[in-house]
């Protein structure tokens, strides 16, 4: 079985999956989520599908050959918006949380 990957990017995690769930429709946006700091996690050359599944999973991404993640704080480059490559594939979009001894807390971006 091929290895699946997970990409952690601030309070967003992309987990590679085999196929999209049935019945999804592409979103009319390239923004996957707004981070806790108010900054968008957007994508170029990918298709976003938004759908609340549970408190962690909120959508899916189909990443094309040249897909990149765009964010002002995380990634590479000196521009206002930094970039990070996303390998071609299908990903589940998850909110990341930190586990503390008392409770689980959302990761602050």
Secondary structure, DSSP 8 states (H G I E B T S, - for coil): -----EEEETTEEEEEESS--TT----S-SEEEE-TTS-EEEEEEEEEEE---SSSEEEEEEEEEEEEEEESSSSBSSSSSEEEE--SEEEEEEE-EEE-SS-EEE---
